[in-house]
Amino acid sequence: MSDPRMVRRLAFVALFQLDARGELTDDELVAAVANSEDPSIDANRIAKGVQSEAFELARAAYADRKRCDDVMKNVSPEWPAYRQAAVDRALLRLAHFEIYSGRASAALAIDSAVELAKEFSTEKSPGFINALLDAAGKRIAGKKSKKIASAASDASTDDASDATGEPASEEPS
């Protein structure tokens, strides 16, 4: 079983590299991560399964970066992606993807991003990241609640009507 913290940490470093350098082959990504400044990442000692899971997560978050950037711009218009520190942007994108995709709860994704920000970013970054992700997480939760309510409403409407859309009769004819 893989360590979720190591997967997330490795995904963060990989996403940072993808953001800085663009699409990379797996070999290039392995080399970039191995040469990172993170002393807790020893590429020779990381299980292939953990590495694969982390790289898959990083690539998925990278592919979904526009959605995250749009959400963050709506949440905090004065801090669009191009104004964010690269470390903060990678953490926001990773956590947002985890929340949006349902891979992790908002609380877990936010807490992990804040902890990584404490280690890798500036003194003010943990609060910045917490505030943006909290607002984004609430928006995502609100949209999911609306979808669930809409689906429930549609289901009850479907139950109360026949195939023609007319209300089903109580008594058979």
C-alpha positions, 0 to 999 in steps of 0.5 A: 500500500502506498503512503498517500503523503509521499504520493502527494509530495512526489506529485507536487514536485512533479507538477512543479516540474511540469509547470516549469518545463511543460510536458515531460516523458516519464524518464525526464520527469523521474530525472527532474524529480530526482534532482529536486531540492527535496531531501525526503525524495530519494528516487532510488528508494521510491517504489515504482507504484508510488512513483506511477501513482504520483506522476499520474496525479501530477499529470492529471492536475497539470491537464486540469490546470485551466479549470483550477486557474479559473476557479482561483481567479474567481475566488481571488481576482487580484491573484490570477495564476501568473501572479502566484509563486510557482510553488503556491500555484502547483500546490493550489492546482494539485489540491484543487484537482484532488478536491474536484475529482473526489480523490481526496476530501477538501479537508485532507487536500487543503491540510496537505497543501498547507503543510507542503507550503510551510515547508516549501514556500514563503511565510505567508503562503500557507494562509494564502493557500488555505484561504483560496482552497477553502473558498474553492472547496466550498464552491465545489461542494455547493455545485455537487450539492446542487447536482445531487438535488437536481438529480433527486428532483429529476428522479422524483419527477421521472417516478411520477410520470409515464414515458410520455411525461404525463403524470402516472395515473394512480389506478390502472385503466 
